[in-house]
Amino acid sequence: YRAARRPSGPERIVGLGCSAGGLEACEQFLAHLAPDTGLAFVLVSHLDPDRKGVMPELLQRCTRMKVCQAEDGMKARPNCVYVIPPNVDLSILHGKFQLLEPSAPRGLRLPIDFFFKHLAQDQKERSVGIILSGMGTDGTQGLKAIKEGMGLVLAQDPASAKYDGMPRSAIGTGLVDIVAPAMDLPARLAGFVKHAGSLPHQAVAGEAEPSSALEKVFVLLRARTGTDFSAYKATTIHRRLERRLNVHQLESLAHYVRYLQENPQELDLLFRELLIGVTSFFRDPAAYQVLQEKAIPQLLESKAPGSPLRVWVPGCATGEEAYSVMLALTECLD
């Protein structure tokens, strides 16, 4: 099922994240971007909370699109550029911006991660995240959320960035779809959007002989990674493969099999994408509340003094779930 797009809404909403050196990268990006893509662009940068925003005026010189500061309740429109105001966290709900008072203290805020995660939740496969020049790692976790939601992820080539910390951190996840200099990213983005619009929906599942090509993908993946994906959920496999077809602008799964044979590194990217999962501390607050208020106290009360309590956390990803249970347990013990 594909929901019908409303004519007034953008084809996709593109989040641009940058920090140090980001103004130059944004100028290069916008200068090479056609003004009629049908996309909406949202720039999230690290701004001084006490300084009046001047970014819209600076960027308006580089593009014929309208550039303005995002306002609370403002709806994202196609062919417009929106800039995060100073001293706010920017969220989005049903395509409308929501400005929130920052919950984290100054110096600990990750505004790019914050917006990208909300963008992924709101727009799903219609979300795009782009990381440009900047120091640190802000945006990396947000890109993972966009990728989990079937969105597109791009990053500036670190060699072309004034500060390469943020692009390198994003690329280090192995999940970035496209890496290119800032001035080349618009063309790559446009190519993806155009191909995605022309590729029939469920192109992989709807092929005349999809099983043969799909089995070849499984064979190549197993040979490369040792993992057999043939028993994985078919719809998930099909959607992820369609994404890779769009990224490389290929017309069929048979063409993709050939691409995998000629580019073994694509097998590594596909492997990571099929196994992608986003995690965070106390990700499901309601579950942890039950754990701390009911389950753990009952377990502790039933234990004799000095007897061990063993905890098993299945599928603990990068450890956040295990640490969250440990913290909950420690708080109950205290």
N, C-alpha and C positions, 0 to 999 in steps of 0.2 A: 504494500500500500504506500503510495506517495501522496502526501497532502498537496492540494492545489495551492500554488503561490498566489498571494494577493498582489494585484498589479502595483499597489503603492509601496510594497516592501522591497528591500534589496534582494538580489539573487543570493548573496551570501554576505555575512558580516565578518570583516577582516580586522583582527586585533594586531596592532603594531606595538611591540615592546622595545624600549630603548633606554639607555642611561647615558653615561659619559660618551661623548662623540656622536650621540644619537641625532642631533639636529642636522648635521651634515649628511648622515645616512638617510634620514627622512626626506631631505631636500632632493637627494639623488633619486630616491624611490619615486617621489611624486612627480619629479620632472620627466620621468620616463613612463609615466602611467597615463593611459588614455582617459579623458574626462568622462567617457560614457560607457564604462564597464558594467554598470548596473549593480555594482557592489557598494557597500558602505564601509568606511574605514574609521577605526577608532584607535587613536594614538594614546598609549599609556606610557608615561615617562616618569623618571624620578625628579620631582620638582621640589624646590624650596617651599615649605608650607607657608612661609611668611611673605612670599613674593607674588605679586600680581601676575597672572598668566599672560605672557606675551607670545607664546608659541603660535596661536592662530594667525596673528599678523605676520609672523616670520614665514610661515608655511604658505600663506595665501599667495606669496610672490612666485611660488613654484608650480602652481596648478590653476586650472580654470574651474575646478570643482569648488564648491562652497566649503570654506573651512571655518568652523566655529567651536566654541567651548561647549562641551556637553552640559545640559541642564537637567535637573530632576524632572522626570516624567516625559522628557523629549523622546520622540520616536525616531529611530534610525531610518534615514531615507537613502535611496540609491544615489550614487554619484556625489556623495558628501563626505567630508572628513571631519571627525569629531575629536576634540582634544580633552583629556581629563583635566578638570580644574585642580588647583593646588589644594592640599590638605583634605582630600576626601578619598574614600574607597569607592570605586566605580563598579556597579553591578548592572545587570540587564535582565528584564523580565518581559517576555513576549515582544521583544524588539524595542522596548522602552528603557531608557537609562534610569537607573536608581542611584542617587548619591547618598552615601552613608558616612557617618562620622567614623574616622579610623578607630578600630578597636585596639590595634597594637601601638605601643609607644613609638615615638619618632626614633628612627635608626634601626628599628626591627621590622618595618613595614615592607611587604612584598606586593606592591600594587599591581604588577604585571601578572603574577601568579593569581592574585585575587580576581582580577577581571577575566583572565583566560579561563579559569575554572567555572565562573558563572556563565561565560559565553558558551562554553561547551555544554553546560546543563541546559541552557536556553535554546541554542541553535542546533545542537547535535551535529549531524553531518554537514550542515550549512555553515559551520564555523571554520575560520581560518586563523591560524596564529603565526606571526612572523617575528622573529627575534633579530634585532639589529644591534649595532655597536653598544657596548656597555660593560661595566665591571661587575663582577659578582656572578650570581647564579639565578637571579630573579627571572621568572618566566619558564624555567625548566620544568617545574612541577605542573604548571598550567598547560604547557604543551602536551604533557602526558595525558591530561584530562581531555584535551581536544582530540588527541589521537584515539583515546578510548571511545569517544563519541563519534568516531568515523570522520572527523574533520581533517583538514589538510594542514600540514606543518612545514614551515619554511624557515631558513636561517641565512643570515648574511655570511658570505665566505669570510672566515676569520682573517685571512690574508688581506682583505680589502677593508677591514674594520679598523677604526682608530683605536678602539679598545676591544680586544677579542674575548674577554672573559665570558660574557653572556652567550655569544654565539658558540664558543667552544663547549660550554657547559651543556647547551641544548643538543649540539651535535654528538656529544659524548654519550647521550642516552641511546644512540643508534636508532632513533625513531623519526628523525627529521626526513621528510620526503624529498625536499629540494634545497640544495645549497648553492648559492650564487652571489656575486657582488650585488650591492643594493640596487644599482642601476639596471641589472638584468632580471631581478626578481619579478617586476611587473609582467614581462613577457612570459615568463614561466608560469606565473599565476593565471594569466589570461589563457594560455594554452590548456591548462588543466580544466578551467571552467568551461571552455568551449567544447573540449572533448567529453567532459562529463555530461554536458547537455545533449550531445549527439549520440552517446553510447546508449543503446536500449536498456531500460531498467531490467534488472535481473539478467544481464547479458550472459553471465557465466552459467546460471541455472537454466537459462532458456536456450542454450546452444543445442544444435541438432544432435551432436555426439559429445556431450560434456564429460561423460564418465571416463572416457579414454584419456583425454587431456588432463582431467583432474587427477586421475591415478598416476599419471606421469609426474605431476607436481608433487604428489605424496612420495613417490619414489625418489625424486631428487632431494626433497627435504629430508627424508630418512637417511639417505646416503651422506648428506652434508652434516646433519645435526644428531642423528641417531634417534630421532623422535618420529613416531608414526602418527600422523594426524588424520588417518582415514576414518577413525571412530569419533572424531570431533563433530560438534553440532554443524550440520550442513549449511544452515542459513548464515552462521557466523563465518564459515570458510568462504562461502560465496561472496558475502559483502566485503570481506577483506581483499579477496582476489580482484573484485571489481574496482576497488580503490587503487590497487597496484596497476591495473590496466589503464586507469585514468591518469595516474601519475606519469606513466611512460607513454601515454597516448597510443596504446595498442588496441587493435580491433577485436581480438578474440583470445580465448584461453590458449588456443594452439600457438598463437604468436607469442604469448607470454611464456609458454614452455620453452620455445626456442630462445627467448631472451634470458631465461634462467640458465640454460645450457651455456650461453655465451658470456654470461655475467654472474659467476658463482656468488659474488658478494651480495647480489639481490636475494639469494636464498637466506642469508643471515638477516637481512632487513625483514623479509617476509616472516621468518621464524620469530623475531622479536615482536612483530606486529600481531601475529596470531596469539601470542602469549601475553600481550600487554595487559597490565592491570594497574589501576591507580589506587594508592593507599595513603593513609594518614593516621596520626594518633587519634584514638577514640573516634573512629570514622562514623560509627553508628551510635550516637549518644544514648538513644533509648535502650539499646541492648546493654551498654555498659552500666546504665543506671540500675537495670534489673540485676545485673551481675553483682554490683556493689551493695545494693540494698537487700537482696534476697539470697542469691546463690552462694556467694562467698561466705557471708556470715553463717549460713547453715552448715557449710562444709567445715568451717573453723570450729563451730560448736560441737560437731560430731567427732572431732579429732581429739585423741588423748594428748596430754602435754608432752611435747618433745617428739611426737610422731610426725613423719614427713607428709607433706601435701604436694603431690606431683601434678603439674599442669602441662597439658599437651595442646599446642596451637597448630592446627593443620593449615597448610597453605599460607604460611606467615610472610610471604613476599619478601620485602626488604627489612622486615623485623618490627615494623610499627605495631602490628597486632600483638606480637609477643610482649613487647615493652609496655603496651597499654594495659594488658592483663596483669603484668608485673606491678605496674603502678597502682592499679585498682586493688590488687591484693595487699600491697604495702600499706595503702591508706586504710584498708579494713583492719589490718593487724594493729596499726597505730590507734 
